[in-house]
């Protein structure tokens, strides 16, 4: 049989292309924007087909039991429960495995988000109070508290490298806390009549979900079956049914894959490779599925549907507002409309920026590397883009169709204005950043022997820092060049290795495995083993390198699976991104960015020519790195100041 060309083998399936599209922030924002424009055009077409369509009743009947709502309520009450479930899944994963495990990294975003919830609401209430709006209008204060994460991340994806990569991480962390606050407001402030019996049914369902989690049930359909009665119970209780999605999402199990599960999956896959039968394939698929938490599988299942269907359909059902001269004139003179614009455009900026800088001044936390007050101001402007949850709360808070129309116009106007101001702010920030870059870019973070991976004599007159990834074939060549330089320059050279990740997930796993080796005081043997296999790394090769480096393999597996060292790797990568470093490896010669060839002779010339220049800050503290083998640490001339080393104990 004729072989299939490699290009065809590598061609992604239609489903794969859809999943990649759904993972693109720019694509998700583009689909949402298109749905919004369609809704606006449709709502202004003569004939009132927009409202009549979304008020069409739709019923589900099972025997004598009937559940009937119009199409808009099916979208807002049922489909949006999936949207909020996805948000809670993402929040839960961030808390357990992601960015929010390290509270030091999120203190400023949390403070900024809380102020971004409170200040806009106060601005809204102040404006509605001054404009003498009816009491129902004041109930819409929740409209201005939320940021549309899809639009914000889409806008950041469009501007790309015009902003530091850490700004995106800062805005994302802020948006997650913002979403949690908005969900709490929906659950507490917009619940009217409460019926206890259906609510008790929902609680029993949630207890059953918790019991399944405690029993380590890994099949997703078991949790999905319980989610339906939870949603029905919450719907009948008077609490908004989207709260059911939030509660179920927060209870679903999330955990890193255990070493036993990974080994079982690997064994099943090998068995299928030896004997490719349908039963073997089924066992391999089940083993792989079991190793991934229900939370992460749920995110992968829901995200394409939410980004490309649920949220656009929600916008289609809720963003349509008649933009006639009469409605625009009414909105222009409406205190409600202007309160929403002021809350989102002014309140968000003031709250986020003021709270962030005050928290920094008070020592609550630090801004991410490479971010300054101007970047926080740009982030505050970005958070004024409120759309999805803002429109959702309008449906909860306002029964009067005229007030609802004025509020929708306010949300649309505020979001457009905030987006334009954000683009302007990003342009200004980019111009300022460029004007402050020195002619020759310098290393942003000085080398610290008690923190960095240092090879050579501490305090040597020449310093070579590399930001690199083990998955690039250049990692092997880099190691060869550095070895040649160390042989030639001897104890006059200190070499420092830092991580710069790529889009390949293996890059992060290899870096975390190297940090796990550092915890066993074997970083450099692991570094050399990984560099020797550069460009040919996979999970099995990484484990082989750990064995070759003399490591405790079980400890390495556990550390990589749990993400124990992911934060340490991200710190290096964040520094690199803040300095706009792109494809690894990137070198700093005596603190200055090196743009020459990967050649020992050229690097030696650069090192020697710049060795006499004074650095802006001391480059290396005189302390022996905890993971440096004896042959890599040469005597230090002068007194040694030893600093405490914060690392895992060696078993």
Secondary structure, DSSP 8 states (H G I E B T S, - for coil): -----HHHHHS--HHHHHHHHHH-HHHHHHHHHHHHHHHHHHHTSTT-HHHHHHT-EEEEEETTEEEEEEHHHIIIIIIHHHHHHHHHHHHHHHHHTSGGGSHHHHHHHHHHHHHHHHHHHHHHHHHHHHTT--HHHHGGGGGGS---HHHHHHHHHHHGGGS-HHHHHHHHHHHHHHHHHHHHHHHHHT--S--HHHHHHHHHHHHHHHHHHHTT---HHHHHHHHHHHHHHHHHHTS-THHHHHHHHHHS------HHHHHHHHHHHHHHHHS--HHHHHHHHHHHHHHS-HHHHHHHHHHHHIIIIIHHHHHHHHS-----HHHHHHHHT-HHHHHHHIIIIIIHHHHHHHHHHHHHHTTS----TT--HHHHHHHHHHTT---HHHHHHHHHH---HHHHHHHHHHHHHHHHHHHHHHHHHHHHHHHHHHHHS-SS-B-SS---TTTSEEEE-TT-SEEEEEEE-TTSTHHHHHHHHHHHHHHHHGGGEEEEEEE---SSHHHHHHHHHHHHHHHTT-HHHHHHHHHHTTTS--HHHHHHHHHHTT--HHHHHHHHHHTTTHHHHHHHHHHHHHTT--SS-EEEETTEEE-S-S-HHHHHHHHHHHTTS--SS----S---TT--GGG----SS-------------
